[in-house]
Amino acid sequence: MAMCENWQVFVHDGRHNHAISVYTHGHAQAAKLTEEQLIQIEQFKKSHVPPRNILRFFREQNVGCAVSAQKIYDVVAKIKKNRMQGRNTVQHATVGSGRDDPDW
């Protein structure tokens, strides 16, 4: 039993009070990307594949894929941020942006 000034909570049964969800969209664990998928996203990014096509690829590979478009966009943004190495947009565009790097 937990008490807080004006109300109380009694736990009768410590188990979940509902069945496991049939729909996994939006569940963090179901939408978690594997290391292999993260590498694939980075390779797609280097090839200038739009995030919507990356998402389509994952959904075609795995029909039950719960990865959202937002997750793909977040990973792409993280790749860009890591690539900039702490520089702001202007610094990155003008100084050492990696334009000579054949993989980017």
C-alpha positions as CSV (number, residue, x, y, z in Angstrom):
1,M,0.0,0.0,0.0
2,A,1.3,3.5,-0.9
3,M,0.0,6.6,0.8
4,C,0.1,10.2,-0.5
5,E,-1.7,12.9,1.6
6,N,-5.3,12.5,0.3
7,W,-5.4,9.2,-1.5
8,Q,-4.3,5.5,-1.2
9,V,-3.4,2.8,-3.7
10,F,-4.0,-0.8,-2.9
11,V,-2.3,-3.5,-5.1
12,H,-4.5,-6.6,-5.0
13,D,-2.6,-8.5,-7.7
14,G,0.9,-7.4,-8.9
15,R,0.5,-8.8,-12.4
16,H,-0.7,-6.9,-15.5
17,N,-4.4,-6.3,-15.6
18,H,-4.7,-6.7,-19.3
19,A,-3.7,-9.2,-22.0
20,I,-0.6,-8.6,-24.3
21,S,-1.4,-6.2,-27.0
22,V,-2.1,-7.6,-30.5
23,Y,-1.0,-4.4,-32.2
24,T,2.7,-3.7,-31.6
25,H,2.9,-0.4,-33.5
26,G,4.2,2.3,-31.1
27,H,5.6,-0.2,-28.6
28,A,9.3,0.7,-27.9
29,Q,10.6,-2.8,-27.8
30,A,8.8,-3.9,-31.0
31,A,10.0,-0.9,-32.9
32,K,13.6,-1.2,-31.7
33,L,16.0,-1.5,-34.6
34,T,18.7,-4.2,-34.7
35,E,22.3,-3.4,-35.3
36,E,22.0,-4.8,-38.8
37,Q,19.1,-2.5,-39.6
38,L,21.0,0.5,-38.3
39,I,23.9,-0.4,-40.6
40,Q,21.4,-0.7,-43.5
41,I,19.9,2.7,-42.8
42,E,23.4,4.2,-42.8
43,Q,24.1,2.6,-46.2
44,F,20.8,3.8,-47.6
45,K,21.6,7.3,-46.4
46,K,25.0,7.2,-48.1
47,S,23.1,6.2,-51.3
48,H,20.7,9.1,-50.8
49,V,17.6,6.9,-50.4
50,P,14.7,8.8,-48.9
51,P,13.5,7.7,-45.4
52,R,10.1,6.8,-46.8
53,N,11.7,4.2,-49.1
54,I,13.9,2.9,-46.3
55,L,10.7,2.3,-44.3
56,R,9.1,0.6,-47.3
57,F,12.1,-1.7,-47.6
58,F,11.9,-2.8,-43.9
59,R,8.2,-3.4,-44.2
60,E,8.6,-5.5,-47.3
61,Q,11.4,-7.5,-45.7
62,N,9.3,-8.1,-42.5
63,V,5.5,-7.9,-42.8
64,G,5.1,-7.5,-39.0
65,C,7.6,-4.6,-38.9
66,A,6.6,-2.1,-36.2
67,V,9.2,0.5,-37.1
68,S,7.6,3.9,-37.6
69,A,8.5,6.6,-40.1
70,Q,9.5,8.8,-37.2
71,K,12.0,6.2,-36.0
72,I,13.6,6.2,-39.4
73,Y,13.8,10.0,-39.5
74,D,15.3,10.0,-36.0
75,V,18.0,7.5,-37.0
76,V,18.8,9.5,-40.1
77,A,19.0,12.7,-38.0
78,K,21.4,11.0,-35.6
79,I,23.6,9.8,-38.4
80,K,23.7,13.4,-39.7
81,K,24.5,14.8,-36.3
82,N,27.4,12.3,-35.8
83,R,28.7,13.1,-39.3
84,M,28.8,16.8,-38.4
85,Q,31.1,16.1,-35.4
86,G,29.8,19.0,-33.2
87,R,29.9,21.6,-36.0
88,N,27.0,23.8,-36.8
89,T,25.4,23.7,-40.2
90,V,27.4,26.6,-41.6
91,Q,30.7,25.3,-40.3
92,H,29.9,21.8,-41.7
93,A,29.0,23.2,-45.1
94,T,32.2,25.3,-45.4
95,V,35.0,23.6,-43.4
96,G,35.8,20.0,-43.6
97,S,32.3,18.8,-44.5
98,G,33.7,15.5,-45.8
99,R,32.9,16.4,-49.4
100,D,36.1,14.5,-50.4
101,D,34.8,11.4,-48.6
102,P,33.7,9.0,-51.4
103,D,31.4,7.1,-49.1
104,W,29.3,10.2,-48.3
